[in-house]
Amino acid sequence: MNRILIAEDEDRISGFVEKGLRAAGYTSTVVTTGAEALDQALSGAHDLLLLDIGLPGIDGFEVLRRVRQRDTALPVIMLTARTTVGDTVAGLDGGANDYIPKPFKFDELLARIRLRLRDAGQIVSSTLTHDDLSLDMLTRRATVAGRSVDLSAREFALAEEFLRHPEQVLSREQLLSRVWGYDFDPGSNVVDVYVRYLRGKFGADRIETLRGMGYRLR
């Protein structure tokens, strides 16, 4: 499982990114200062660094410069509200692998993370498979028994969660947190609705209901 270091001092953004990464099957660590980012980035414990420029203490540009003095291989994606050409060039010239301005769409960030990890040799395959179901994580295409199936972004995320945990029972709470990224609401039936959508596209017997426990991809 790939490990992502998130260096971001805005709790709202770091929480949003962390939840999204967890739903996509990554583990992550959040730090809020430049000093912490530098220490963690050089620890060798992470596969990619998401680096905000406006960190307190040591800013992102300086963190990047010091990281590149010691480690030229760690993929670094810079996140920033600064959108000038000069800032973009400074980040890329400083050794960043990518540069994403805020605000950003999480799907775009996730695609860039996958690309940089693949370039770094961290991802062996971009396809998740179980039986005759498959999801191509780069093209975002789904196939069932060799037949292409159209999925919405949320349907794809839910299908990805099932394919990453085949034969495991996943509770409604787990699915809601990982796919929708917010705390479980006992009154919500959104998970049940989207499981029904997937059954309609994958086949009714693909996803099993275990009463009082959740769902399982058979």
LINWOCOR-V131141 format. One record per residue. N is the residue number from 1. OMEGA is omega in radians with two decimals (999 if undefined). NEAR is the number of other ideal C-beta (glycine too) atoms within 12 Angstrom. Layout:
BEGIN
<<N	OMEGA	NEAR> <N	OMEGA	NEAR>>
END
This chain:
BEGIN
<<1	-3.11	16> <2	-3.07	29> <3	-3.07	27> <4	3.04	42> <5	3.13	42> <6	3.10	40> <7	-3.02	46> <8	-3.07	40> <9	3.05	27> <10	-3.07	23> <11	-3.11	13> <12	-3.11	13> <13	-3.11	28> <14	3.11	28> <15	3.11	20> <16	-3.12	27> <17	-3.12	38> <18	3.13	29> <19	3.13	26> <20	3.12	34> <21	3.11	34> <22	3.11	31> <23	-3.14	34> <24	3.06	35> <25	3.12	29> <26	2.93	33> <27	-3.08	20> <28	3.05	33> <29	-3.14	29> <30	3.00	30> <31	-3.00	34> <32	3.12	25> <33	3.11	23> <34	-3.14	30> <35	3.10	21> <36	3.14	27> <37	-3.13	43> <38	-3.13	33> <39	-3.12	24> <40	-3.12	31> <41	-3.11	41> <42	-3.10	23> <43	-3.09	20> <44	-3.06	16> <45	-3.04	20> <46	-3.11	36> <47	-3.14	34> <48	3.14	43> <49	2.94	49> <50	-2.91	53> <51	3.03	49> <52	3.13	43> <53	-3.02	38> <54	3.11	28> <55	3.07	33> <56	-3.14	21> <57	3.08	19> <58	-3.10	28> <59	-3.05	29> <60	3.13	41> <61	-3.13	34> <62	3.05	27> <63	-3.14	42> <64	-3.12	41> <65	-3.11	24> <66	3.09	25> <67	-3.09	37> <68	3.04	27> <69	-3.08	16> <70	-3.02	18> <71	-3.13	27> <72	-3.02	13> <73	-3.07	23> <74	3.09	38> <75	-3.13	37> <76	3.03	44> <77	-3.11	43> <78	3.10	45> <79	-3.08	40> <80	3.02	34> <81	3.11	19> <82	-3.02	23> <83	3.14	18> <84	3.11	14> <85	-3.13	13> <86	3.13	14> <87	3.13	25> <88	3.14	21> <89	3.14	15> <90	3.14	23> <91	-3.11	35> <92	3.10	21> <93	3.14	17> <94	3.07	26> <95	3.09	31> <96	3.09	35> <97	-3.14	30> <98	-3.02	31> <99	-3.08	36> <100	3.11	37> <101	3.04	23> <102	-0.10	26> <103	-3.12	17> <104	3.05	27> <105	-3.06	16> <106	-3.14	28> <107	3.11	22> <108	3.10	21> <109	-3.12	34> <110	3.12	34> <111	-3.14	25> <112	3.06	29> <113	3.14	42> <114	-3.14	36> <115	-3.10	23> <116	3.09	31> <117	3.09	38> <118	3.12	23> <119	-3.12	19> <120	3.12	25> <121	-3.11	12> <122	-3.12	24> <123	-3.13	24> <124	-3.13	12> <125	3.11	15> <126	-3.06	21> <127	3.00	22> <128	-3.14	31> <129	3.00	23> <130	-3.06	27> <131	3.13	19> <132	3.01	16> <133	3.06	32> <134	3.06	26> <135	3.04	36> <136	-3.01	24> <137	-3.14	33> <138	-3.12	19> <139	-3.13	16> <140	3.12	27> <141	3.10	21> <142	3.07	36> <143	3.08	26> <144	-3.12	26> <145	3.11	16> <146	-3.12	11> <147	3.14	15> <148	-3.12	16> <149	3.11	28> <150	3.10	17> <151	2.99	29> <152	-3.13	19> <153	-3.12	23> <154	3.08	26> <155	3.13	30> <156	-3.13	32> <157	3.12	35> <158	3.09	41> <159	3.11	43> <160	3.14	40> <161	3.11	40> <162	-3.10	41> <163	3.07	35> <164	-3.13	29> <165	-3.11	25> <166	3.11	24> <167	3.09	17> <168	3.07	21> <169	3.12	23> <170	-3.11	32> <171	3.07	22> <172	3.14	32> <173	3.13	21> <174	-3.11	25> <175	3.13	40> <176	-3.13	33> <177	-3.05	24> <178	-3.04	32> <179	-3.11	36> <180	3.00	27> <181	3.05	24> <182	-3.06	18> <183	-3.06	13> <184	3.04	21> <185	-3.09	14> <186	-3.11	10> <187	-3.08	9> <188	3.07	18> <189	-3.05	15> <190	3.12	23> <191	-3.14	34> <192	-3.14	20> <193	-3.09	20> <194	3.00	32> <195	3.10	33> <196	3.08	20> <197	-3.13	23> <198	3.11	37> <199	3.13	26> <200	-3.10	18> <201	-3.12	27> <202	-3.02	34> <203	-2.99	19> <204	-3.05	15> <205	-3.08	13> <206	-3.07	29> <207	-3.06	37> <208	3.04	22> <209	3.03	23> <210	-3.01	17> <211	3.13	11> <212	-3.09	9> <213	-3.12	16> <214	-3.08	26> <215	3.13	36> <216	3.03	25> <217	-3.04	35> <218	999	21>>
END
